[in-house]
Amino acid sequence: MQPQHLQELAELESTYWWHVAKRQLITDVLAKFAPPPGLLVEGGIGSSRNLLEFSQLGYDVSGFDVMPEAVELGRQKGLSRAAVHDLEQPWPVEANSLRAVVLLDVIEHVAHPVTVLSHVKNSLRPDGAVIITVPAYQWMFSEWDRLLGHYRRYSPSMLRQQASAAGLKVAWMTHWNSFTFPAAVATRCWERMFSSRRTADFPRVSPRVNDLLLGAARLERQLLFKVGVPFGLSVVGVLQHAEPA
């Protein structure tokens, strides 16, 4: 993440529909698969807004990020256990100690995601869970992804294969953010034909549109846990130990 994108994230994470909807989804998933109390680590803390939310839910939180600026921002917000750490290196936590690990749009940024997931597996309690989101559809890979530092986009099968290689199993998985899928596809096609993107800014929307998108996200969440959705711009999943630790 570029420092300017971190600043944008800090400005938007509390109100922008995409960040709010994803945070609401993740808190619902945590409540279902790894409710508090317990130790929770977020890999890739960004502006720390999510960690603050997880702390309010009752978790004992800490977080890692490769960006010193992100860690400093987290510490300014009172997260004393935010630390600079490369997720591809062994995690500085006790083995089998974490109730939950949260990786939100993170492993597409690393060269060796199985290595990261292996460190996660070693840190996870036998009854723990990894909550993970990744961008979907490699065929949508575009200048937006390159500007954000993505190595890849994901299919459910790719995420499942990487989890298995790290000794984890998929307990639950679905696409999400289906309601903006047509617009995103149209935008990617337009950019490939007619424009050259130079920034990875989030598209601004009016307060009314922001509220409408949050409403659509709420309706979608009602489906996710019942039947899932067959398509969407992201994949969300829950990973657990493949075998008892």
N, C-alpha and C positions, 0 to 999 in steps of 0.2 A: 504494500500500500504506500502510495506517495503521501508525504506530509500534508499536501493540500487536500487530498481526499480524506485524510483523518479529520481535518478541520471541518470539511463538509459533513462528515458523519456525525461529529459532535453537535453540529447545528441542527441536524435533521432527525436524529434517532428517537427523540421523545415524541415527535408529532407526525413525521412523514409516514404515510400509510404502509409502505412496504416494510419498514423497520418495526412499526407498531404491530402489524399483522403477524410478522414472523415471531416477534417476542411473545405475543399471545398464544400462538401455536405451540411454541416451545415450552411455555409454562404449563400448558394443558398436557403435553406429552410427558413432561417431567412428573406431573402429578399422577399420571397413569402408570408409568413404568419405574420411576425411582423417586418417590415422594420424600421430602425431608423428614427428619434431620439427617445430616451426614455431610461429609466433605464433598464439595463440588469444585472442579477445576474447569475453567474455560480456556481453550487454546485459541489464541488470536482474539484479544479482548477488545480491539478497536477503541471506541471512545468510552468503554466500561459501562455503558448504560444497561446492558443486559446483566452484568455481574451485580450491579446495584439492585436490580429487580430480584435476582436469585437470592441475594442476601436477605431481602425483605420477606421472601417466602419461607425462610428458616434454615437455609443451607449455610454451612461454614465455607466461605468462598475464597478462592485464590485464582490467579490467572497468569498465563504466559503470553508474551508477544515478543517478536524479534525487533520491534520498533521501540527504541528508548522513549520516543515522544509519546507513544501510546501508554507505556508503563508509567511515565511521569504524570500523564493526565489522570490515570487511574489512582495514583497515590494522592494527587491533589483532591480527589473526590473521596478520600478516606479508605481506599483499598490498600492497606499496608502490605498485603502479601501478593501484590502484583509484581511480577519479576520479568526481566529480560531473559528469554530462553528460546533457543532454536528447537522447535517441536520434533525435528528429525534426530535430535540427540536424546539420550536417556533422560526421562523426566525426573527432576529432583523431588520426588515424593516417595513415601514408603510403599512398598509393594502391597497389592491387595487392600488398599486403604480408601479408595475413592467410591463414594456412593454414586456419583454421576460425573461424566465428562461431557462437555458441550463443545462441539466443533461446528460453528455456523459459517458456511461458505469459506472454509479454510483449506481443506486438503487439495482443492484444485490449484492452490497456490504453491504447492510443494512438489519437488521433483520426485520424491520417493514416498508416496502416501502409505504404502504398506509398512514402511519403517515407522511412520508416525502412529499408525494403528497398532503396531506391535508394542510400542511403548505405552500406549493407552491400555492395552490388554493387561500388561504387567502391573499397571497401577490400579486396576479396577477391582473392587470387591467382588466376591462370587455372586452376590445379588445385585451388583451395580449395573448401570446402563450407560451407553454412549448415545447421546442425541446428536444427530448429524444432519446437516443440509448441504447440498451441492447443486450447482447449476446443471440443467438437463440439456441433452441433445448436442452431440458433437457437431452435427451438421449446422448448428446455429453459431458455432464458434466464429467470432468476428473481431474487428478492430477493438470493439468494446472490451472483449476478453483480454486481448493483448495489452491494452492500456491498464487494465486492472491486474496484470501479472498472472493470468491464468495459464496453466499448462494444458488444461483439458476441460471439457464438459463431460457429464456423466449420463449413463443409462443405469437403470436399477441393476441390471446384470453386472455391469462393471463394478459398481459399489459392492455388490454381493461377493464378487470374486476377490476384491481387495480385502474385504472383511475376513473372508475365509482364509486367505493367505496369512493373515495376522492372528489367526486363532479365535476369531469372533464369528458369531452367527447373527443373522438378521432376525430379530423378533417381530418387527413390524416395518413396513415401508410403503410409501405411496408418493405419487406426484402431488405437488400443490402449486398454487398460483395459476390455476387454469383460466381464470376469467380475464387475464391480460394477454393470454397466449396469442390470439389472432393479431392484436395490435403489435406485439413484439415481432412476430414473423414478418408482418408488413414493413415494419421499420427496418429490420435487417435486410430485407430485399431491396428497399429503397436505397439504403446506404451502400450496398454493394454495387448498385447500378449508377448512382448519381452523386454520391457524396463521399468525403473522406473525413471520418471522425478524428478529432484531435484531443478530445477530453472524454472522460468517463463519468461525467456528472449525471446525477439522477435527474430525470425530467421533472421540472416543476409543474405542479397542478394547483388549481384553485382550491380554497378550503372546502367548497361544496363537492368538487370531484374527489378530494381526499376523503371526505366522509362517505361518499358513495362507494369508493374502493374498499374502505374499511368494512362497510356493510356487506359487500360481496365476499370479502374474506371471512367474515363471521358465518355467512351461509355455507361457504365451502367447508369450513371446519366441522360443521355438523355432519357433512358427508364423509370426511376423511376417516373418522374412527368407525363408521358404520360400514361403508362399502369402498372407501378410497375413491380416487379420481384417476381416470386412465391417462391423462396427459396434464402437463403444466410446465412452467418454466423452471421449476426446481424439483428436486427429489428430497424428501425428508425420511429419515429412518432411525430405528432404534437397534443398536447392536449390543449383544451380551456375550459372555463367555460361551464358547462353543461347547466346552465341557466344564464341570465344576472345578474350580481352582484348588 
